[in-house]
Amino acid sequence: MVKIGNINIGEFPLILAPMEDVSDPPFRALCKSQGADLMFTEFISVEGLIRDADKSVQKLDIYDEERPIGIQIFGAEFDSMRRAAEIVEEAKPEILDINYGCPVQKVVCKMAGAGILRDIPKMIKLTEAVIKNTKLPVTVKTRLGWDEDTIFIEEVVERLQDIGVQAVSIHARTRKQMYKGEADWSYIAKVKQNPRIHIPIFGNGDIDSPQKAVEYREKYGVDGIMIGRASIGYPWIFREIKQFMLDGTICDPPTLTERINAVTEHLTRAIDWKGEKLGILETRRHYSNYFRGFPNIKEFRKSLVTLDDKNHIFEVLHEMSLCYAGLEPVLSE
């Protein structure tokens, strides 16, 4: 069994990656129901937390059905990170995760996220400050390096382990790559093959099918897999991977009924969480992904992203179920 501290997360955990505007409580609930073993919140600005900003504080919301769950923070100032660790502990997650992998400019320009990959000594000191200020197990999500000339991931993981980090998730790209090009998991394999490393190492990047998940598990020897973009609008990826790992069979894709049920649950949970106005607004970005592959979907999608009354949205979903009864998704609209 794989453990983070004393937390058992399964024999080969499938982990939902922390994704801004995606891995919120409504979506996490769907991924959990489809087999995700561990999930993380959207990343949360420590500056927002310590200033009690509504958007940041609301991201601390977690529910018992989601456990075990980690709250992820990002920042670059020592005092802010320490104080944020205390706030996170009060929210009672199982894990506190630090984001050293976000590549977006507005984050890295402040030396947070992947920005800190240009200053590894500071990364280590900042992480140590967080560890000393919380009783929660601390984990890290990072990238291979800033660019191809600064890939020091083996040394970085050793140093993180030495100061008390309990697990590391590695996105197998550099910051310079952003999300382009192929993720190079050979560097993750080198970390796993290092005899000094005893903490769990999770691989992330380009896992978009059950076959690839099993192939990468065998080829690179990781302790678990973190899935991000492949889960967006498709929480069924977790059940499909688990089924393939179990007996080598491929699950049938979700039916339209399953997709509509998922959208209905997602929207209902979003409204319960943030109220009707915000719940409807924030769910709109997901419709295209949930219904990708169904023919002539544009008119329905147009209604879904413009209506602002939940009952009208549910009526459109019901109309879709009648229109597409018995149809399976195709490759394009």
C-alpha positions in Angstrom: 0.0 0.0 0.0 1.1 3.5 -0.8 1.1 5.9 2.2 1.6 9.6 2.7 2.6 9.8 6.3 0.1 7.5 7.9 -2.5 8.0 5.2 -3.2 5.0 3.1 -4.1 5.9 -0.5 -4.2 2.5 -2.1 -1.9 0.1 -3.9 -1.5 2.3 -7.0 -3.3 5.5 -6.4 -4.9 7.5 -9.1 -4.8 11.2 -8.2 -6.8 14.1 -9.5 -4.4 17.0 -10.2 -5.0 20.4 -8.8 -6.3 22.5 -11.6 -7.4 26.1 -11.5 -11.1 26.5 -12.2 -11.5 22.8 -12.6 -10.8 20.7 -9.4 -13.4 22.4 -7.2 -15.8 20.5 -4.9 -18.5 19.7 -7.5 -15.9 18.2 -9.9 -14.0 16.5 -7.2 -17.1 14.7 -6.1 -17.6 13.3 -9.6 -14.0 12.1 -9.8 -14.2 10.5 -6.4 -17.3 8.6 -7.4 -15.4 7.3 -10.5 -12.5 6.0 -8.5 -10.0 8.8 -7.8 -8.0 7.7 -4.7 -6.7 11.2 -3.8 -7.6 14.7 -4.8 -6.2 18.1 -4.4 -8.0 21.5 -4.3 -7.3 24.2 -6.8 -4.1 25.9 -5.9 -4.7 28.7 -3.4 -2.7 31.9 -3.1 -1.2 32.2 0.4 -1.4 36.0 0.0 -5.1 35.7 -0.5 -5.5 33.4 2.4 -3.7 35.6 4.9 -5.7 38.6 3.7 -8.9 36.6 4.0 -9.8 37.1 0.4 -13.2 35.5 -0.3 -12.1 33.6 -3.4 -9.1 32.1 -1.7 -10.8 31.2 1.5 -13.7 29.5 -0.3 -11.2 27.2 -2.0 -10.5 25.7 1.5 -14.0 24.1 1.4 -13.7 20.4 1.6 -16.3 17.7 2.3 -16.0 14.4 4.1 -17.0 12.4 1.0 -13.8 13.7 -0.7 -11.3 12.3 1.9 -8.5 11.8 1.8 -7.8 15.2 0.3 -5.0 17.7 0.1 -5.1 21.5 0.1 -2.6 23.0 -2.3 -1.0 26.4 -1.7 1.4 28.6 -3.6 3.5 31.6 -2.6 7.0 32.8 -2.3 7.3 34.7 1.0 8.3 32.9 4.1 6.0 34.6 6.6 3.0 34.2 4.3 3.7 30.6 3.7 4.0 29.9 7.4 0.8 31.7 8.2 -1.1 30.1 5.4 0.0 26.7 6.7 -1.7 27.4 9.9 -4.9 28.5 8.1 -4.8 25.3 6.0 -4.4 23.1 9.1 -7.6 24.6 10.6 -9.5 23.4 7.5 -8.5 19.8 8.5 -7.4 18.3 5.2 -5.3 15.1 5.3 -2.4 16.7 3.4 -0.9 20.1 2.7 0.6 20.3 -0.8 2.9 23.1 -2.1 2.7 24.1 -5.8 6.1 24.5 -7.4 4.9 23.6 -10.8 2.4 26.2 -12.1 4.0 27.7 -15.2 1.7 30.7 -15.9 3.5 34.1 -16.0 1.4 35.9 -13.4 2.5 33.2 -10.9 6.2 32.7 -11.9 6.9 36.4 -12.1 6.5 36.5 -8.3 8.9 33.5 -7.9 6.0 31.3 -6.9 4.8 28.1 -8.6 7.4 27.0 -11.2 9.2 30.3 -10.8 11.0 29.0 -7.7 12.7 26.4 -9.9 15.2 29.2 -10.6 16.2 29.2 -7.0 16.3 25.7 -5.6 17.9 26.7 -2.2 14.9 29.0 -1.6 12.5 26.2 -2.5 14.1 24.0 0.1 14.1 26.7 2.8 10.5 27.7 2.0 9.3 24.1 2.2 11.1 23.5 5.4 9.5 26.6 6.9 6.0 25.2 6.0 6.9 21.7 7.4 7.9 23.3 10.7 4.7 25.2 11.0 2.2 22.4 10.5 1.4 19.0 11.8 0.0 17.9 8.4 2.0 15.8 6.0 3.5 18.1 3.5 3.8 17.1 -0.2 5.2 18.9 -3.2 4.1 19.1 -6.9 6.8 20.3 -9.2 8.3 20.1 -12.7 11.5 18.7 -14.0 13.2 22.1 -14.0 13.0 25.7 -15.3 14.3 24.7 -18.8 16.2 21.9 -20.4 19.5 23.2 -18.9 18.3 23.2 -15.3 16.8 19.7 -14.9 18.0 18.8 -11.4 14.9 16.9 -10.3 16.9 14.0 -8.7 18.8 16.3 -6.4 15.7 18.4 -5.7 13.6 15.3 -4.6 16.5 14.1 -2.4 16.7 17.5 -0.7 12.9 17.7 -0.3 12.8 14.2 1.2 15.7 15.1 3.6 13.8 18.0 5.1 10.6 16.0 5.6 8.5 16.1 2.5 6.2 13.0 2.5 5.6 12.6 -1.3 6.5 14.4 -4.6 4.4 14.6 -7.7 6.4 15.4 -10.8 5.0 16.9 -14.0 7.4 15.6 -16.6 7.9 18.9 -18.4 10.0 22.0 -17.7 8.5 25.3 -17.1 9.7 26.5 -20.5 7.7 23.7 -22.2 4.5 24.9 -20.4 2.1 22.1 -21.6 3.7 21.6 -25.1 5.7 18.8 -26.4 5.9 15.3 -24.9 6.3 14.8 -21.2 9.6 13.0 -20.5 9.0 10.5 -17.8 12.5 9.1 -18.0 13.6 11.7 -15.5 10.9 10.5 -13.1 12.2 6.9 -13.6 15.7 8.2 -12.5 14.2 9.6 -9.3 12.5 6.3 -8.6 15.7 4.3 -9.3 17.6 6.5 -6.8 18.3 4.2 -3.8 18.1 7.1 -1.5 14.5 7.8 -2.3 11.9 6.1 -0.2 8.9 8.5 -0.3 6.1 8.0 -2.9 6.8 9.5 -6.3 3.8 10.2 -8.5 4.0 10.9 -12.2 2.1 13.5 -14.1 1.8 14.5 -17.7 0.2 13.1 -20.9 -1.8 10.2 -19.2 -4.9 10.2 -21.4 -5.9 6.5 -21.6 -6.0 3.3 -19.6 -3.4 1.7 -21.8 -0.9 4.6 -21.3 -1.5 4.6 -17.5 -0.6 0.9 -17.3 2.4 1.3 -19.7 3.8 4.1 -17.7 3.3 2.3 -14.4 5.3 -0.6 -15.7 7.9 1.4 -17.7 8.7 4.1 -15.1 8.0 2.4 -11.8 6.0 5.3 -10.3 4.0 4.8 -7.1 0.9 6.4 -8.6 -0.3 8.6 -11.4 -1.7 12.1 -11.3 -4.2 12.9 -13.9 -5.1 16.4 -15.0 -6.4 17.5 -18.4 -7.7 14.1 -19.4 -10.2 14.2 -16.6 -11.7 17.6 -17.6 -15.3 16.8 -18.5 -14.4 13.1 -18.3 -14.2 11.9 -14.7 -14.7 8.4 -16.1 -11.0 8.2 -16.9 -10.4 7.0 -13.3 -12.8 4.0 -13.6 -11.5 3.1 -17.0 -7.9 3.0 -15.8 -8.8 1.0 -12.7 -10.7 -1.5 -14.8 -7.9 -1.9 -17.3 -5.4 -2.3 -14.4 -7.6 -5.0 -12.9 -8.3 -7.3 -15.8 -7.0 -5.6 -19.0 -10.5 -4.8 -20.3 -11.7 -1.5 -21.7 -14.9 -0.1 -20.1 -17.7 1.0 -22.4 -17.6 4.8 -22.7 -20.1 6.7 -20.7 -23.5 6.9 -22.3 -25.3 10.1 -22.9 -27.5 9.4 -19.9 -24.4 9.1 -17.7 -23.0 12.3 -19.1 -26.3 14.2 -18.5 -26.5 12.7 -15.0 -22.9 13.9 -14.4 -23.7 17.4 -15.7 -26.9 17.6 -13.6 -25.0 16.5 -10.5 -22.1 18.9 -11.2 -24.5 21.9 -11.7 -26.6 21.0 -8.6 -23.5 20.7 -6.5 -22.1 24.0 -7.9 -25.4 25.8 -7.0 -25.5 24.3 -3.6 -21.9 25.4 -3.0 -21.9 28.9 -4.5 -25.6 29.8 -5.1 -27.6 29.7 -8.3 -26.0 32.7 -10.1 -22.3 31.7 -9.6 -23.0 28.0 -9.7 -24.5 28.3 -13.2 -21.8 30.7 -14.4 -19.0 28.5 -13.3 -20.4 25.3 -14.7 -20.7 26.7 -18.2 -17.1 26.2 -18.9 -17.5 22.4 -18.5 -20.3 21.7 -21.0 -18.2 21.4 -24.1 -16.0 18.8 -22.5 -18.8 16.7 -21.1 -20.5 16.5 -24.5 -17.5 16.4 -26.8 -18.1 14.0 -29.6 -21.9 14.2 -29.9 -23.1 15.3 -33.3 -25.1 18.6 -33.8 -24.5 19.6 -30.2 -23.9 23.3 -30.9 -27.5 24.5 -30.5 -27.9 22.7 -27.2 -24.5 23.9 -26.0 -25.5 27.5 -26.9 -28.6 27.2 -24.7 -26.6 25.7 -21.8 -24.1 28.5 -21.8 -26.6 31.3 -22.1 -29.5 30.3 -19.8 -29.4 31.7 -16.3 -32.2 29.7 -14.7 -31.4 26.3 -13.4 -34.9 24.8 -14.3 -34.5 25.9 -17.9 -31.0 24.3 -18.0 -32.4 21.1 -16.7 -35.1 21.2 -19.3 -32.4 21.5 -22.1 -30.6 18.5 -20.6 -33.8 16.5 -20.7 -34.5 17.5 -24.3 -30.9 16.3 -25.1 -31.6 13.0 -23.5 -34.7 12.5 -25.8 -32.9 13.7 -28.9 -29.8 11.5 -28.5 -31.5 8.4 -27.0 -29.4 5.4 -28.0 -26.6 7.3 -29.6 -23.0 6.9 -28.7 -20.4 9.7 -29.0 -18.5 10.1 -32.2 -15.1 11.6 -32.9 -16.3 15.0 -34.0 -19.3 17.2 -34.3 
